[in-house]
Structure formats: C-alpha cells, structure tokens
Amino acid sequence: MASTSNYPSPEVLVAIMNNHRDLEIARTQRWYRIPVKSADRLIPELEQMQYLAFYQTVVFKRDAYAVNYYVQIERISTAPRIELLPDEPGHQNAEVLYYKLEISPLQQLPQPIPSKRLRRVTFITTTLAKFSAAQEINDLFHTSPIEDLMWDGLRAAEIQAERQYEIRERGASYDLDFFVECSDGTRINIECNGDTYHSTKAARDRDRRRNTYLTTNDWLVLRFGTAELRNDIRGCVNKVRKLINQHGGPVDRSLAYDLYRDDTDAQLNLFGEEEE
C-alpha cells in the first residue's frame, strides 16, 4: 500500500449476490442488506458509497461469476433481520443488526464484468470511473496508486494475474496484492510495498511472518517498493515475466474453471445463513 492522499475516494460498492430471493428483493422491494458487523469491519467507507453493484455466484448459472447489475444507493439505515424478513421470525439471526441499503431500480450493464478465475469475492470498493471502464473483476480494485501501476504493467504485458486474491490455507488467511499461477503449479505472490505502510517495525514483522508462511507452503514471493515501481515499472514487470517463464509460463485463466462447477463452499456467505 502507499499514501492515498491524492487518490480518488471510492463511490461504488460491489457486493455479493448469492441467492435468487435477495435478487428478487432488490428488484421488487428495492433494498439490499449487509450485516453491520461485516460492513463495519470490511467497508469503513459504506456511508460514502453512491452506487451498489452485485457480483452473482454459481446459483445464477449463465449470469454467474460476474457483475451484471448496478443501482444507486438512495438511503442507508439499520434494522434487525426480523424487521427486514418478518416471515422468518425463528431464524438464528433474527435479532442481528443489518444495514438496509434502499436502492433505485436495477440497471443492467451493457456488458457484464466477469471474473476470469473462480475466486472468493466479498466486497470491492471502487471508483465510478474504474467501474465504468472495467472489463473484468481485477479492473475494479482500488487499493493504492502503486498497485494500479503494477496492474497496468501486468495487463499491458498480457500477464494473467489476480488482484487482492484471498487465500485460506492451514488456518491462515491472507489477501495477496497479486497472484499468478504457473503451468508447473508454482504459485507467485507479487506485493507492492508502499514506503509509509511497510516501513514500521510492526509492518516489517508482519511481512516477515507472511513471507515465512508463504515460502514454507511453496509460494514464491516478489516484493517491489514505491520508488522501483514508479521509476522502472517495465523492469518490475520483466522480473515477474522472467520468474513465470522459469516455471513453464502462466496458466491460461480462460481454462481455469468450469462455469457450472458447484463452488458454494468457495463463496463466503456473508450473512452467516443458509440461503435458498
């Protein structure tokens, strides 16, 4: 990460849509719910969001693994689940507090924004400019200027990478700045280390623990600093390309998953519920 003082603030929230009932509620009753606990932890900018878009999961078949719809957010309030869904008074989360996002009518995007790899998606905050121009999920991420530099460089070089890729392995959970999978099975993590964010002792210790975990579990890690990325992005991308080529080249993401694979367990259920 890097200083974001001159970085545009996000205006669009991309949220998960993992069942037909909630899509129908959004379409006919014009609201969407997010647990307050999840939102406060994962979306500190919720109150400044102007637009909401939906990433649809496997249950939507032909519309799966893509953002197909967006709306304007008209009002945000809070209510317990029992008030939002009074027909389920005995639900285990009946008294859990939710943000209720009241929304405009659903608008369908001219072209869906697909994910080219089966991946876990929770919330993505982005700018309207990035949302309007996005051709795939990775184009949406709005994390830091130097990560944008790396993404632009990788994309220009046609290196197939995933941004903000979440891994959960052996009790550990990490969000990788970039993930590349090689043909021989090698997994590469690319990190963009902002000078301020990664300069403290706590940050260095955290990075060291993370590196140890990843390398112990057969990951390769490349780290680039702010000056290196800003002054020689081509050189940084060439280092990535060289490492990929040493391991048989990249995996073709277009072949990485079957559209109808049952990935129910791979998609985080933000509501902590069994949904129909």
N, C-alpha and C positions, 0 to 999 in steps of 0.2 A: 504494500500500500504506500501511498505518497500523500503529500499535502494536497488537499482538495479545496483550498480557499477560493480558487477561481474556477472551480469545477461546477458545471450546471447542476442544480438540485433535481432529483428525480421527481417526476409528476405522474408516472404510470406504475401501477401495481399489477404484476402478473401473478395470479393466484391459481391454485389447483382446483379443477372441477373433476371430481371422481365418481359422480353418480348422476343418473338421469333425473332423480327427484329435485336435486338442487339446481340443475339447469332449468327445469320447468318452473321452479320458484323464481329464478332470476328472470325468466321470460314472461311469466304471467303476473307475479306479485311484485317483481322488480326490487328484490333485495338479495343480499348475499351475507353470509355470516362467517366470522373468524373468531376463534376463542381469544378472549382478552389476554390470557396468559401467553399464548403463542405470538400474538401480534406485538405485545409489549417487548417481547424478547427478540423477535425476528424483524419487526417492521417499526422501528422507532419513528420513521417519517410518515406513519399512516395518516396523520391529520393533514399533511400537505399534499397527499395524493389527489389528483383531479380525475384520473381515469383508472378503470379496472378492466383487466383482460383475463381470459380464462384459458389455462393450459389443460386440455382434456386428456384423460387417461384411457387405458385399454378398453374400458366398457363401452366407449363410443365408436369402436370399430373403425370405420372409414375416416372418422374425424379424430382418431386417437393420435397421441404424441405430437400435438400441435396446438397453437393458439389460433382459434377460428373466430372468436367474438370479442368485442370490447364494448364498454359502456362509459358514460360519465358518472362520477360519484356525486350525488346531489346532497346527501346528508349522512352523517355518521353519528350513531347513538349507541347505547349499551342496553342489553336486556338479558335476563336469564333464558336459557334454552326453552323452558316450559312456556314462556310468553311467545317465543318465535314459532314453536312447534307444539301447540296445545293438544294436538291429537296423540301425543306420546308422553303422557304425564308420568308414566312409570320408568322412563329412561334413566339410566345410571347418571347421566349428565344433566338431568332436568334443571338443577339449580346452578349449573355452571354459567358464568357470565360470558357473553359474546358481544363483539362489536357487530352492529347491524348496519350494513352499508346499503343505503337506499340509492337506487340507480336509475338511469334513463333506459329506454327500450334497447334491447340487444341490437348491435350493429355487426354485420358480418364483414370480415376483412376481405378485400378483393382477392388476396392470395393468402393462404394460411402461413403461419410462421412455424415450421416443423422442427422437431428435434431429430437429428440425423443418427443419434445413438440412443438406445434405451438407457435412460438415466433417471435418477431421483430428482424431482423438481418440487420445491416447496413454494417459496415466494421469490420473485425477482422484482426489484425496483429499478426503473429506468426512466429515461427522458422521453418526451413525446417525439423528438427528432430521431432518436435511435429506434423507437418503436415503429415509427412510420417507414423507416428505411430498412428494417430488419428483414433478412432473407432466411434466417434460421435462428434458433434459440440463442446460440452463442453471441449473436449480434446485439442482444438485448442488454447484456450485463454492463453495469455502470458502477465500477468499483474504484478505479483510480486512473489518472492520466497515463501512468507508465504501463499499466496493464492494457489500456487501449492501444498504446504504441506497439506492444508485443502482439496483440491480437491482429492489428492491421498488418504487421510484418509477416506473421504466420499465414494469414489469409492471402496476402499478395504472393507468397511463396508456395501457395497451394499445399500447405502442411495441415493435415486434418487433426485438429486439436479440439478439446472440450474445455470450456471456461468454467470456473467455480464448480469443479467436479467433486462431489461428495463421496468419500469412501468410508465405509464402516467395516472394519475388519478386526477380529480378535479383541473386541472390547474397546477399540479406539475409533475416533471419528474425526476426520479432517476435511476441510474444504481446500482443494488444490486450486491454485491460480489457473494452471493449465495442465491438462493430461493428454498424453499421446501414447497410443499403443502400437507397438512394432509387430511386424509379421512373425518374428520368432517368439512372441509372447512377452517380450520385455516391456515394462511399463515405465514411462518417463514422466516425472513431475517437474514442471517449469515454474519457478517462483520469481516474482518481481518485487524486490526488496526496497521499499521507499526508505530514504535516509532517516527520516524522523521516526517512523513507526518501528523500524527494526534496529534502532541504534541503542536502545536502553538495555541494561543487563537482563531485565526480565524477558525482553523480546528475544535477546540472543540465546538465553537459556531455553526459551520455548522453541525457537528454531532448531536448537541442538537436539532437544528431545524428539522433535518431529522428524528430523533427519535420521536420527538413530532408529526410530521405529520403521521409517520407510525403507531405509537401506537394509535393515535386518530382514524385512519382508520382501526383498528382491526388487525394490524400486530403484531407479536411477534418478538423482535429483540435480537439476541445474538451477543455480541462483544468479540473478543479474541485478546489479544496483542501478540507482536512478541515473547517474552520470553515464554509465555504459549504455543504458537503453536510449537515453536522449541523444548521445553523441555518435553511437555506432549501432543503430538498430539492425542494419544489414549484417554486421559482424555477429551480433547475438543470434539472429535467425540462422546464419550459416553454421554456428556451433550446434544449434538444435538439429539442423538438417544432417550434419555430419554424424551426430550420435545416432539418429534414426537410421541412417544408411548402414551404420556399423551393425545394426541389428535387423537387417533384412528389409528395411523400408517400412512405411506405415501400413496399418490395416485400413482397408477401404471401408469407411463408415457406412456407405450405402448398403453393404452386405452384413452389417454388424448385428441386425436383429430382424426377426420375423414380425411383421406388423400385427399379427394376431396372437403373438405369444402372450400367455397369461402372466402379466407382471404385477398382479395385485399386491404381492408382498414387497415388490421393489418400490412401490409408490408410497410415500409416507402418508398415512392417514392423519391429517392434522386435527381432525375432530375427535380422535380417540373413540370412535364409534364404529359399529357395524352398520354400513350403509347399504341401502337397496339401490 
